[in-house]
């Protein structure tokens, strides 16, 4: 039996280890809200679950795991994560600079190992940030995401965090 082939969603001929800024979205499988919930009325913010705390710690570790990688901004939402990651290699690309796919694979793997089960969708969304305006728009999107949670395309309408992982 031949398995279905996955469509490649990355830009053709793009080197995802090039210097630059990347906006990433990583989702929990089936939109289950394992990472926490959105709380507050005057000051709306994510309240992270135990899994969400592990995710946030791994985001912090990314800055020291890869010499040329910096997480510039992020938000851990109930069922997804948004991040802006900068890759900055001196003199351009070196053999030691990871690709975005390698970074996310390691990131998801480390979380899966610590929690004991994978709850991630197999893929992730990326957007190469093209200029200052694009950067500012994505920065603002990350910061405003908790406030706009009920209008978010990933909003499930209920807190699914009680379902077992």
Backbone torsions as a table, in degrees:
resi	resn	phi	psi	omega
1	UNK	NA	129.9	179.9
2	UNK	-88.6	128.5	179.4
3	UNK	-76.5	147.8	177.7
4	UNK	-65.9	144.5	179.6
5	UNK	-90.2	135.9	176.9
6	UNK	-78.1	139.8	176.3
7	UNK	-74.6	132.0	177.7
8	UNK	-75.9	120.5	-176.7
9	UNK	-99.7	1.2	177.5
10	UNK	-82.9	155.5	177.9
11	UNK	-66.3	131.9	179.3
12	UNK	-64.4	137.9	177.6
13	UNK	64.6	19.7	177.6
14	UNK	-99.1	131.6	177.0
15	UNK	-91.0	103.0	-176.6
16	UNK	-78.6	17.6	170.2
17	UNK	-114.8	6.5	178.8
18	UNK	-66.9	152.6	172.7
19	UNK	-57.2	137.4	178.0
20	UNK	155.2	-178.6	179.9
21	UNK	-111.1	139.9	-178.0
22	UNK	-130.8	130.6	173.6
23	UNK	-96.4	126.4	-175.6
24	UNK	-124.6	144.1	171.9
25	UNK	-127.3	125.4	179.1
26	UNK	-120.6	126.4	-173.3
27	UNK	-110.5	150.8	171.8
28	UNK	-80.3	140.1	179.7
29	UNK	-55.8	135.3	177.2
30	UNK	58.4	21.7	176.9
31	UNK	59.5	22.7	176.9
32	UNK	-66.1	137.4	-175.2
33	UNK	-90.6	66.5	-178.0
34	UNK	-80.7	-17.5	-170.3
35	UNK	-92.3	-9.2	178.3
36	UNK	146.0	-155.0	178.5
37	UNK	-148.0	165.0	177.4
38	UNK	-96.6	128.0	-177.3
39	UNK	-127.4	163.4	174.1
40	UNK	100.0	158.0	175.5
41	UNK	-120.3	-51.1	177.2
42	UNK	-80.8	-37.3	178.7
43	UNK	-124.0	92.7	-176.8
44	UNK	-82.2	132.8	-177.5
45	UNK	-158.1	158.9	174.0
46	UNK	-74.0	137.4	170.0
47	UNK	-109.8	111.1	-170.7
48	UNK	-80.3	142.1	171.7
49	UNK	-80.0	-179.4	175.8
50	UNK	-58.4	-41.1	178.3
51	UNK	-65.1	-40.7	178.7
52	UNK	-63.5	-36.0	177.4
53	UNK	-66.0	-40.6	176.5
54	UNK	-61.6	-43.7	179.2
55	UNK	-60.8	-46.9	-179.4
56	UNK	-62.3	-38.5	177.3
57	UNK	-64.3	-39.6	178.9
58	UNK	-67.7	-33.9	175.5
59	UNK	-61.4	-44.0	179.4
60	UNK	-63.1	-35.7	-178.8
61	UNK	-69.3	-27.9	-179.7
62	UNK	-55.4	-35.6	-179.4
63	UNK	-63.7	-26.6	179.2
64	UNK	-104.5	-16.1	179.1
65	UNK	-69.1	-42.0	-178.6
66	UNK	-118.2	122.5	-177.6
67	UNK	-57.3	-37.4	-172.9
68	UNK	-101.4	16.6	-177.4
69	UNK	-120.9	133.5	178.0
70	UNK	-134.5	125.2	172.5
71	UNK	-81.4	114.9	-173.7
72	UNK	-88.2	-36.9	178.7
73	UNK	-157.7	150.2	178.9
74	UNK	-159.9	163.7	169.6
75	UNK	-146.0	136.0	173.5
76	UNK	-100.4	112.2	179.5
77	UNK	-96.8	173.1	-178.2
78	UNK	-56.7	-34.2	-177.1
79	UNK	-135.8	16.5	176.2
80	UNK	-163.3	169.1	179.9
81	UNK	-129.8	140.8	168.8
82	UNK	-117.5	139.4	177.7
83	UNK	-143.5	148.1	164.0
84	UNK	-109.7	122.0	180.0
85	UNK	-117.2	133.3	173.3
86	UNK	-103.4	135.5	169.2
87	UNK	-111.6	124.6	-178.4
88	UNK	-135.4	95.0	177.2
89	UNK	-99.5	135.7	176.7
90	UNK	-68.1	140.9	-179.8
91	UNK	57.8	34.0	178.8
92	UNK	82.6	-153.6	-175.2
93	UNK	-75.6	137.0	172.4
94	UNK	-119.9	169.6	179.9
95	UNK	-68.2	-12.9	-177.2
96	UNK	-98.8	0.6	179.6
97	UNK	-87.8	123.1	-179.6
98	UNK	-78.4	159.7	172.3
99	UNK	-83.4	164.6	175.8
100	UNK	-58.3	-42.5	179.3
101	UNK	-60.3	-41.6	178.1
102	UNK	-64.7	-40.7	179.3
103	UNK	-61.8	-47.6	-177.6
104	UNK	-69.1	-38.2	177.1
105	UNK	-60.7	-44.9	178.9
106	UNK	-65.8	-42.1	-179.2
107	UNK	-60.5	-52.5	179.0
108	UNK	-62.3	-40.8	-179.7
109	UNK	-63.4	-41.6	179.5
110	UNK	-63.9	-40.6	179.2
111	UNK	-67.4	-44.3	178.5
112	UNK	-58.9	-42.3	179.7
113	UNK	-64.2	-41.7	-178.4
114	UNK	-71.7	-36.0	-177.4
115	UNK	-87.8	-31.5	177.5
116	UNK	100.9	-1.5	178.7
117	UNK	-156.1	146.4	177.2
118	UNK	-89.8	131.1	176.7
119	UNK	-123.4	16.2	-176.5
120	UNK	-90.6	150.4	165.4
121	UNK	-67.1	151.8	-176.6
122	UNK	-67.2	-23.2	-176.9
123	UNK	-113.8	-177.2	173.7
124	UNK	-149.1	161.5	177.8
125	UNK	-99.3	138.1	174.7
126	UNK	-131.1	153.7	175.9
127	UNK	-141.9	123.9	176.8
128	UNK	-79.8	121.3	-178.9
129	UNK	-75.8	125.6	-168.8
130	UNK	-96.1	-28.1	-178.1
131	UNK	-160.1	-178.7	-176.4
132	UNK	-61.5	-41.2	179.5
133	UNK	-63.7	-43.2	177.4
134	UNK	-61.3	-43.1	177.7
135	UNK	-60.6	-48.5	-179.7
136	UNK	-62.2	-39.8	178.0
137	UNK	-62.1	-42.4	180.0
138	UNK	-73.2	-36.2	175.7
139	UNK	-59.5	-47.9	179.9
140	UNK	-63.5	-41.6	179.1
141	UNK	-58.5	-44.4	178.4
142	UNK	-61.4	-48.3	-177.5
143	UNK	-66.2	-32.6	-177.8
144	UNK	-90.9	-7.5	-175.4
145	UNK	-56.9	-44.1	178.1
146	UNK	-62.0	-37.5	-179.1
147	UNK	-65.8	-34.4	-176.3
148	UNK	-99.1	19.5	-173.4
149	UNK	-52.5	-47.0	-175.9
150	UNK	-66.7	-18.8	177.1
151	UNK	-97.8	-2.5	-175.7
152	UNK	-69.6	142.8	178.6
153	UNK	-64.0	-19.7	-180.0
154	UNK	-94.0	-3.1	-179.5
155	UNK	-65.6	129.6	-177.8
156	UNK	-95.4	-8.8	179.2
157	UNK	88.1	-10.8	176.6
158	UNK	-155.6	161.1	179.3
159	UNK	-85.8	112.6	-178.8
160	UNK	-94.6	10.5	-174.4
161	UNK	-66.5	-15.9	179.7
162	UNK	-77.1	-15.1	177.1
163	UNK	-71.3	143.0	-176.3
164	UNK	-73.9	148.5	179.6
165	UNK	-88.8	NA	NA
